[in-house]
Amino acid sequence: MFELIKRNPLAFIVSAAVHVLVVLFMIVGMNWQALPDNKKPPVQVVQARVVDESLLQSEIKKQQEKQAQKKKAEQQRVDELKRQQQAEEKRLAELEKQRKIQEQKARDAEKKRQLAEENRKKEAAIKKAEAEKQRKLAEEKRQKEEARKKAEAEKQRKLAEEKRQKAEAERLAREQEIAEQMAMEEAMRAQASAVAAIKGKIQQNWLQPVGFSKGLKCTVRVRLIPGGVIVPNSVSIVQSSGNGAFDRSVEQAIYKSEPLPVPQGAAFENFRSLTFIFDPSE
């Protein structure tokens, strides 16, 4: 019951006041029936009510003051708890800060150690790479020197071979030139001989035209096939003698002389298109 009063003092006061008023009303009512008609119960009732309300207000005020004091005390206790909590949080935050600082120091120390280890490894790697570089340079220098000597020996060999080949080529060229010159001279002699034979056969078949005068000659072109056969209608006067009858007599003599005495084989290629001067005086 006391716990209920502590939790709801205002409600208890109001309830008590109501019960007091009920009791007063009952008492006043009972006195009013027993007293004679000349008594004035309303005056007494008013006074009782004034006293009761004053007491009620006083009690309510006291309870309110107690409640306020209790709230104040509770608030002070809550504030104290908050202060303690804040202090504890501050202490924990400081401890967390120190822990983080220690962890950061440990990380920094580990990082420094790792950096030193990396620098040591890098330095060792640099030294190793430099040593390998020097070894490779020395090996490359040795190989280059060997290659230079080998190239120089090969160069000298090639120069000697080229000199020998050049001398051989010059000798062969001279021999070829001589052979070609001799062949050309032989071909020219053969060609001249064949042309002379052709001219001789044509002159045998040539009939001197009427009114022929000495000194006439013309340049003739004729196309032949192997065996000395004349290509039809291929005889033409390249340079006329100035005398039409003479030119026509030469053309007729050429056709009569078919087949012309041409050489056989490869030598015939020079006679496929033959141009020569026909001069009866030769």
Secondary structure as UniProt FT lines:
FT   HELIX           2..7
FT   HELIX           9..34
FT   TURN            37..38
FT   HELIX           41..204
FT   TURN            210..211
FT   TURN            214..215
FT   STRAND          218..225
FT   TURN            226..228
FT   STRAND          229..230
FT   TURN            232..233
FT   STRAND          236..239
FT   HELIX           244..256
FT   HELIX           265..271
FT   STRAND          273..278
FT   TURN            280..281
//
